[in-house]
């Protein structure tokens, strides 16, 4: 993993943990620009997008995280939660 990508990933996670989804999305997107195969960045960006109600984009990111890391149980879980709530709300 590229060091710069990791730094943007970690800062994006910190932003999301403080409920600053916009800043999180910006940093996680920057991490993915540097390293497009960074599964964890897709997963965290999916969380941030979901927090903003951007469920279609969140689903795409969770699916991409799973594509790059099929062992990522959290991405499967998060994708399922978004599908569940999307169906329940509709």
N, C-alpha and C positions, 0 to 999 in steps of 0.2 A: 504494500500500500504506500502510495506517495505520501511523504510527510506533510506537504501542504494540504492535500485532500483530508488527511487525518485531522489536522488542526481545524479545518472548516467543519468537518463532521462533529468533532467534540464541542465546538462552540455552538453549532446548530442544536445539538442535544441540550446543551446548557440553556440556550434560549427557550427551547420548547418546554423544558422543565420549569421555567419561570413564566410559562404561558404567553411568551412572546412569539406567536406562531409566524408572523410576517418575517421577523428577523431570522427565525429558524429556517424557514423555507428558502430565504436568500442564501444563507450559508450552506445549507445542504445542497442546493442547486449548484453552488460554486464548487463544492466538493465533487459533485458528479460531473461537472465540466472537466475537472482535472483527472478524475478516475471514474469513467462511466460504468465500471463493473463493481462499484462499491455498494454491495447489497445492503449493508447497514444504513447507508445514507438514504437509499430508496425507502427503507422501512420507516425510518424516522421522519422523512419528508411526508410519507403517507399519514403518519400520526398527526403531523402539523396540519396537513391539508384537511384531514378528517375533523380536526378541532375547529376549523374554519367553515365546515359544512361543504367542502369541496369533495364530495364523496366519489364522484367518477374519477377525478384525478388521484385521489387516495387509493382507490382500487387498482388503478394502473400501476402506481408505485409499489403497492404490496405485491402485485403479480410480478413486477420486475425484480423485486427483492427475492422472491421465491425462485425465479428463473436463475438468478446468479447464485443463490444459496438454498437449494431444496431442503436443507436441514433446518432452516429457520422457522421453528415452530411458532414463534411470536408473530411473524409475518402472516402465516396461515391463520392464526387466531384473529389478528387484527382485520384481515380481509373478511373473515367470516362475520365478525361483529358489524362491519360496515354493511355487508350484504343483509344481515338480519335487520338492522335498523332502517335501512333503505326500504326494505320490503314492508316493515311494520308501519312506517310513516306514510307510505304510498297508499 
